Amino acid sequence: MSDFSLTTLFVVPVGQVAFPSSGSTQNLTAGQVGIFGNDYTATNTPGSFPYFYVAQGRVNTYLQGSKRSDKIAGCQAGANCKSNVTEWYTVKGCPTAATQITDVSGWTAKCGDVVTLTLRAHSSYIDTLYFNGFTRSVTVQAPCCDCGADPCDTVDVNALINQFIVKLSAHAPGNNPDNISFSTFYTFTNVGGTTLRISAKPLTKYGQPCDVAAFPFEYDRMYFRTFVYSGPATTADFIVADNCNIVATPVIVQRASYPLGTSDEIKQLEKNFYSYQAGYLKHLYRMVGYNENFESWVTDGTTYNTFYIKFNEYDKSAYQWGDYIMEDSTVIIAVPQAVSATLKAILENALGSVASDNSCVTTTSTTTTSSTTTTTTTTLIP
């Protein structure tokens, strides 16, 4: 049986540095977020109540009061307490996404060999432009060796890497100045004369339309696969990874990540869940005169941590037996990082310790790698 979660989003405004400890939901000012006990009194210790609500004051209160969640019951009061929470976690805001870094080393090409390097990049944006990703190859001839009469297999790896960098950094083939070059998406570095480091560039931010009903924020990341093999280019081969003549080993030392908790993301969530929490006029109309209920409490440029609480109906008698889709509730609270610890302590009073669902990735420098923590995942989806 599937389940459907009725989701309510609360965005704590920038400037709210504390949560109310007295008064009721009716005393909330516009935008102010608070935690309230079962008797609707504000509290910073919700664990002392059988259940609690999350509520936020509105600007437009015509025919409606404060925006409020359903009943949330933790289980900190004792062994016999009644909890309806099924999932509870936090996501740390990471506004700067990590980009993929791949190191190519272990070169085994022989002197005078023809060597090809193929890169295949993917992202939501890139895959709309290119079938099977942005795939392109460059081919160089390994430096010849002066070994006299004896066969010599020792190639000048440093020179070979520099040859590749020249080719990879060149302008795209063809006469069209708009042709996309490797340098549009990558940077290339010779590390120590033994390693070719390929780093993805950050994706270009999408244009932001003025239409309030548009959905401009897109979850996107760029990742790429690298192949180095002996012989001419095989970019038309969809299984190029199975090429038998691999002459270097690519290792992903840093995987690409998504930005998290950005103001653009939280603005999008406000639109996604608006119809679930409006008192009336639920459609998000384009004309402001028909859109009086929609309120945004996001401040541009702010990074938010988010708290997720998923819970069932507190009163089990509200459920009815029958062939239906089980419905539960989810509360998302987006809070500026400066006051995240304050809200965390309040919620943990009722729900217990919260687990962070992520950690921010620190970009790898040119002198260190993190291959021991990044090479265990699949190479099919870097």
N, C-alpha and C positions, 0 to 999 in steps of 0.2 A: 504494500500500500504506500502510495506517495504521501508527502505532506506539503502543506503550503504555509509559509510563515508570513503573517501580517506584520510588516516592518514599519516602525516609526523611528524617524531620525531626529535627534536633537543636536543642534550646533551651539556650543557655548560661545557667546560673543567675546571678541577681544575686548578687554577692559573689565570683564567680570573676574575678579581675583579670588573671590570667596563664594561659598554657597550658603543660602539663607539657613539660619538656625532657629528662626521664630516666624510666626505668622502662618498663613494658609496659602493654598494655591491661588486664591483670589487676590493675594497681596503681591504677586509677582509683577514686576515691571516688564515692559515690552522687551522680549528677548531673554530675560533672566531665566536661568535653569536652576532647578532645585530638586532635592530629594525629600519625599514626604511619606510619613507613616500612614497606617491604615485609617487614622482619624484625620488625615489631610493636614497635619501639622508638620512644619518644616523640621528636618532633623539632619544632623551629621553623623548619627549613630543608628542607621536603619536596622541594624541587627537586633535592636531591642523591641522591634515591632513584629507582629505576625507576618506582615507583608508590607511592601512599600511601593510607591509610585515615583516615576520620573516625570516632571512637569516643566513647562516653559510658558512664560507670558507671551501674549500675542499683541500685535499692534491693532489689528482689526478684531474686536471682540463682539461685533454685532451678531446676535443670535448664537453666540458661542463663548465658552469660557477659555481657560488656559488649555493648551495642548497637553495631553496627559497619556501616559502609558497604561497598560493593564497592570494587574496585581503581580508583583514579583516577590517571591518568598525565598529567602536564603535558608540556611540551616546552621546558624552559629549560636542560636539561643540554648540548645540542648539536644539530647538524643531523641526526644520525642517531637522535635519541631517538624514542620511540614514544608518541604521544599518542592517547588515546581520548575526549578531551573535545570535545563538539560545541557546547556553549553554556556561557557563564560570565559572570554579571553580578550586580549588587547592586541592591537596592531600598532607598532611604533611608526611614526611618520619618518619617511626617508625621502626627502625631496629631490635628492640628486641620485639618479639611477646609475648603477655601475655599467660600464661597457665591457664587451667581451675582449679579452686579450688572449692570443694564441702564440705560443713560442714554437718555432720550427727548428729542430736540431737533429743530431744523429745522421748527418749527411753521409751517404754511401755512394754518391755518384762518382764515376770514374773520369779520368782526364779525357776531354773531348766529347763526352756524352752530351746528347741533346736532352735537356731537362725542362719539364713543364710544371708550372704551379697553377692550380685552379682554385678559385675562391667562389663559393656559392653563398650569397647572403639572403636572409629572410627577415621580413617584418611585415606587419599589416600593410604599411604603405608600399614597401618594395614589392610585395607579392601582387599588388594591384597593377603594377607596371610590367612585371616579368613573370612568365610562366616558369614554375619550378625555381623561383628565386633569381636574383641578379647573379648570373653565372658568367664568368669570363676567365680567360687563361692568358698567361704569358710564357714564352718559351725562350730559353737561352742555351748557349753551348758552354759547357763547363770548360774552364781554362785548360789549355793544353799543357802537358808536362814535358820538360826536357830531361829525359832519363837515360839518354844514350841508347845502347842496344838492348837494354833490359826493359821488360814491361814494367810500367809504373802505374799504380792505381791511386796514389795519394794525390788528391785534388786540393787546390787552394780554396778552402771553404770560405774564408773571408772574402776573397775575390768573387767567388760564386754568389755569395749573398749580396754583395754590392752590385753585381750585374742584375740580379733580380730587382733590387730596389730602384735602379735606374728605369727598368722596364715598367715596374708597377707604378712608379710616380709619373710616367709619361702621360701625355694627353690621350684621350680616348681615340680609337681609330676612326677614320672617316673625316670628311670635310665639314660636317655639321658642327658648329661651335657649341650646340646644346647637347652633344653626345656626352653621356655620363662616364667619367673616368673613375678608376679605382680610388683616387684621392677624394672623391665625393663622400665615400663611406669609410675609408681606412687611412691610417698612418702606418709607416713602415720604418723599422729601426734595426740597425745592426748592433747586436748586443755581444760584446766581447769577441767578435770575429768568428763566433761559432753558432750563433742563434739569430734567426730572423724573427723579430717580434712584430706581429700584426695586431694592431689595435683598432677597434671600431670607434668611429666618431659618434658623439651624441646625436640622436635623431633631431631633425628640425621640428620645431613646435608647429602644430597645425594652426591655421588661421582661425581666429575666433569670430564667428558671425554675430551680428547684432541682434538676431532673432532670438527672443527669450525662450521660444519653444524648441530651438535647435538643440542637438546633443553633440556639442563640439569636442568634449573630452573623450579621448580614446586610449585604452590601455594598450600600449605598444612597446615593443622592444626589438632590437636588432640582434640577430645571432648569425653566425656563419660557419661554414665547414671548409676545411683546407685539405687539399690533396697535392702531393709532390711526387712526380713519377717520371721515369725515363721514357723518352719518346715524344712524338708530337701531341698536340692538344687533343683531348677527347671530351670537349665540353658538351657535345651532343649525346654523350653516353650518360643515361640516368643512373647507372650503377658504377660511376667512375671510382667509387671507393673500393671496388673489387679489382681494380687494375693490379696486375701482378708485379709490375716493376716499380714499386714504391721505393724511393731513394732518400726520404727524410721523414721524420716523425713529428707530426703536429700534436702539441699538448695544450689543452685549454687551461690556462693558469688563472683566469678570472672569468666567471660567467656573467652574462648580462642580466640585469634585474629591472624591475619596474619601479618608477617613482611611486611613493606611497604618501598619503596624507597631505597632498598639495591642495591649495585652495581650489584649483580647477577641478580636482577629483571630488572634493566635498560639495562644491556647487552642483556638480552633476548628480550626486546622490540626492541633493535637495529636490531636484527635478524628478529623479527616478521614483522617489517615495512620496511625492507631494500629494497624490490622489488618495493615499492611505490615511493622511492625517489632517485633511482639510474638513472643516465643518460643513461646507456646502460649496457650490460652484467648483466642483472637483477638477474640471478640465483646465489645463494650463493654456489659456488663451493668449494669443499674440498681442492683442490690444490691451494696454494697461487698464483702460476703463472697465474691462471685463475680467480683470485679473487681480482684484483687490485682496484676495485671500493669500496670494503667494507672498511669502516673506523669506528673504535670504539673510542669514546672519554670518555669512562667510566674509572674511576680510582678505582681499587679494594679497598674496605674498606670505601668508601665514601657513605654518606647518602644523598639522593637527595629528594628535594621537587619537585612535578610535577604540572605544570599548563596545564589545558585542555581548548581549545577554539574550539567550534564546530560552524560552520557557513555555510550559503548557498552561492551559486554563487552570486557575487556582481552585475554582469550584468545579469538582468533577461532575456534579449534577448538570452542568451546562452542556456536557456531551450527550448525544443521543445515539442509541444503537442503530445501525443501518449501514447500507452500502454508500459511503461518502468518503470524501478526502479529508483526512485529519488536518485540522488547522491549529497551528500554534502561533506564537508571537515572537518577534525579535525587536529588541531595542538597540539602536546604534547611537552612541554618544560621541560626537567629535569635539575634542577639547584642545585648545591651543597648548602646545607643549609646556609653556611656562606654568600652567596651573594643572597639568595632568596628574602630578603626584598628589595634589589635594583631593581630586575626585577619586583617584585610585584608592586612597586610604578610606574614604567614605564608603565606597562600594564594597571593599574588602571586609568592612565591619559586618556586612550582612551576608556576603557571598563567599568569603574565604579568599585565600591567596589567588591572584590571577596569573595565568601563564601568558607570557608574551609570545605571539604567534610568529615573530620574525626578529631579525636583527639587521641593522643597516650594514651594507657591504662597503668596505673601505677599498678604494681603488689601489691596485697593485702598483708599486713604483717600478722604475726601470732596473732596479738592482735586486729586488726580492720577488719571489713568486709564492703562490699558495697552492701548488699543484697537489699537495697531499690532501687538501680538502675539497678540490674541485674536479678531480679526474675520476671520481667514483660514479658520477651520473652518466647517463647515456650520451653518446656523441651524436645521435640522430637529432636530438633537440637540445643544442648547447644552451 
